[in-house]
Structures are given as structure tokens and as C-alpha cells.
Amino acid sequence: MEGIASMLIPFILIGGIFYFLLLRPEQAKRKRHQNMLENLTKGDEIVTNGGLHGKILGVDNDKKILLLSVGEMNNQEVKVHISLSAVAFLKKGGELIEGE
């Protein structure tokens, strides 16, 4: 019986280390990012996963879609619909913020 217990202790310790060094920080990061996505509003500047920079013109929470202004071409504003899940960062003061 003592042999089995002494063999299990290293596995339990490795599991604890794995949780606290890898899983827990990733869960916290995911939670911050989800909170940031839920709090996006009109006028916020964002960056998508594809690198598209723009300003939010409208938010449709039911369909999880954003209307994004990305610039001008021929004196007309270029607007793009993107999925809410495509948002990577929120821009504040020129700095990228992943989640608050």
C-alpha cells in the first residue's frame, strides 16, 4: 500500500503544478477577454484577429456582429460587418488592451 501512495504523490504534484502554471492563467485570460467582448460599445476602437483596425459604429448583441468603420476610399466611409469573436484587442490611447 505504501508503494502505491509513494508512486501517486509525484503525479498529484505534477497535476497541481500543471493546473497552477498553465490552466488557471489561461482561464483567467479567457475570462478577461470575454468580459471585454461583452462590454464593447459604439465608438470603441478595436483590432481584429486578422489585423483590421477600426472604430465600432454599431453592435448587434443578438447576432454577435459588429459594424466597423475601417477608413475612407473615394470620400466614402468603408464599413465592414465582423463577427464579435474576431475581435482580438481593444485600443485605448493607442495601446492594445486584451482584456480588463
Sine and cosine of phi, psi and omega as CSV:
sin_phi,cos_phi,sin_psi,cos_psi,sin_omega,cos_omega
0.00,0.00,-0.64,0.77,0.00,-1.00
-0.91,0.41,-0.52,0.85,0.01,-1.00
-0.91,0.41,-0.65,0.76,0.01,-1.00
-0.92,0.38,-0.68,0.73,0.00,-1.00
-0.90,0.43,-0.65,0.76,-0.01,-1.00
-0.94,0.35,-0.42,0.91,0.05,-1.00
-0.99,0.16,-0.48,0.88,-0.03,-1.00
-0.98,0.19,-0.48,0.88,-0.05,-1.00
-0.84,0.54,-0.73,0.68,0.03,-1.00
-0.88,0.48,-0.61,0.79,0.02,-1.00
-0.92,0.39,-0.62,0.79,0.04,-1.00
-0.92,0.39,-0.66,0.75,0.04,-1.00
-0.90,0.43,-0.68,0.73,0.03,-1.00
-0.89,0.46,-0.65,0.76,0.04,-1.00
-0.89,0.46,-0.66,0.75,0.04,-1.00
-0.90,0.43,-0.70,0.72,0.04,-1.00
-0.89,0.45,-0.70,0.72,0.02,-1.00
-0.85,0.53,-0.69,0.72,-0.01,-1.00
-0.90,0.44,-0.76,0.65,-0.10,-1.00
-0.97,0.26,-0.44,0.90,-0.01,-1.00
-1.00,-0.08,-0.45,0.89,-0.08,-1.00
-0.89,-0.46,-0.81,0.58,-0.14,-0.99
-0.96,0.28,-0.74,0.68,-0.07,-1.00
-0.89,0.45,-0.72,0.69,0.04,-1.00
-0.89,0.46,-0.59,0.81,0.02,-1.00
-0.92,0.40,-0.64,0.77,0.05,-1.00
-0.90,0.44,-0.65,0.76,0.02,-1.00
-0.91,0.41,-0.66,0.75,0.03,-1.00
-0.89,0.45,-0.69,0.72,0.02,-1.00
-0.89,0.45,-0.63,0.77,0.01,-1.00
-0.92,0.40,-0.67,0.74,0.05,-1.00
-0.89,0.47,-0.67,0.74,-0.01,-1.00
-0.91,0.42,-0.68,0.74,0.03,-1.00
-0.90,0.44,-0.64,0.77,0.05,-1.00
-0.89,0.45,-0.66,0.75,0.04,-1.00
-0.89,0.46,-0.68,0.74,0.00,-1.00
-0.90,0.44,-0.63,0.77,-0.02,-1.00
-0.94,0.35,-0.41,0.91,-0.06,-1.00
-0.98,-0.20,0.19,0.98,0.05,-1.00
-0.93,0.37,0.67,-0.74,-0.01,-1.00
-0.71,-0.71,0.19,-0.98,0.03,-1.00
-0.86,0.51,0.72,-0.69,0.01,-1.00
0.99,-0.17,-0.28,0.96,0.04,-1.00
-0.94,0.35,0.58,-0.81,0.10,-1.00
-0.99,-0.17,0.71,-0.71,-0.07,-1.00
-0.72,-0.69,0.21,-0.98,0.15,-0.99
-0.78,-0.63,0.74,-0.68,-0.01,-1.00
-1.00,0.04,0.15,-0.99,0.05,-1.00
-0.88,0.48,-0.48,0.88,0.01,-1.00
-0.99,0.10,-0.04,1.00,0.04,-1.00
1.00,-0.07,0.18,0.98,0.00,-1.00
-0.99,0.16,0.83,-0.55,0.01,-1.00
-0.98,-0.18,0.69,-0.72,0.02,-1.00
-0.19,-0.98,0.05,-1.00,-0.01,-1.00
-0.91,-0.41,0.71,-0.71,-0.04,-1.00
-0.96,0.28,0.81,-0.59,0.06,-1.00
-0.99,-0.16,-0.42,0.91,-0.01,-1.00
-0.25,-0.97,0.46,-0.89,-0.02,-1.00
-0.78,-0.62,0.80,-0.60,0.10,-0.99
-0.92,-0.38,1.00,-0.10,-0.06,-1.00
-0.93,0.37,-0.46,0.89,0.00,-1.00
-0.91,0.41,-0.71,0.71,-0.02,-1.00
-1.00,-0.07,-0.11,0.99,-0.03,-1.00
0.85,0.53,0.77,0.63,-0.01,-1.00
-0.78,-0.63,0.60,-0.80,0.07,-1.00
-0.91,-0.42,0.58,-0.82,0.18,-0.98
-0.98,-0.18,0.84,-0.54,-0.15,-0.99
-0.86,-0.52,0.74,-0.68,0.12,-0.99
-1.00,-0.07,0.85,-0.53,-0.08,-1.00
-0.93,-0.37,-0.07,1.00,0.03,-1.00
0.46,-0.89,-0.30,-0.95,0.01,-1.00
-0.79,-0.62,0.53,-0.85,0.09,-1.00
-0.57,-0.82,0.82,-0.58,-0.03,-1.00
0.82,0.58,0.71,0.71,0.01,-1.00
0.87,0.50,0.38,0.93,0.09,-1.00
-0.83,-0.56,0.64,-0.77,0.00,-1.00
-0.95,0.32,0.73,-0.68,0.03,-1.00
-1.00,-0.03,0.86,-0.51,-0.03,-1.00
-0.89,-0.45,0.61,-0.79,-0.04,-1.00
-0.70,-0.71,0.66,-0.75,0.16,-0.99
-1.00,-0.04,0.77,-0.64,0.04,-1.00
-0.76,-0.65,0.40,-0.92,0.07,-1.00
-0.97,0.25,0.60,-0.80,0.01,-1.00
-0.86,0.51,-0.54,0.84,-0.01,-1.00
-0.94,0.33,-0.20,0.98,0.01,-1.00
-0.99,0.13,-0.15,0.99,-0.02,-1.00
-0.97,0.24,0.82,-0.57,0.00,-1.00
-0.98,-0.20,-0.70,0.72,-0.11,-0.99
-0.66,-0.75,0.45,-0.89,0.16,-0.99
-0.97,-0.24,0.70,-0.71,0.01,-1.00
-0.98,-0.19,0.78,-0.62,0.10,-1.00
-0.71,-0.70,0.86,-0.50,0.02,-1.00
0.88,0.48,0.53,0.85,0.00,-1.00
0.99,0.14,-0.07,1.00,0.01,-1.00
-0.98,-0.22,0.57,-0.82,0.04,-1.00
-1.00,0.06,0.78,-0.63,-0.01,-1.00
-0.85,-0.53,0.87,-0.49,-0.07,-1.00
-0.98,0.22,-0.63,0.77,0.00,-1.00
-0.20,-0.98,0.51,-0.86,-0.04,-1.00
-0.88,-0.47,0.00,0.00,0.00,0.00
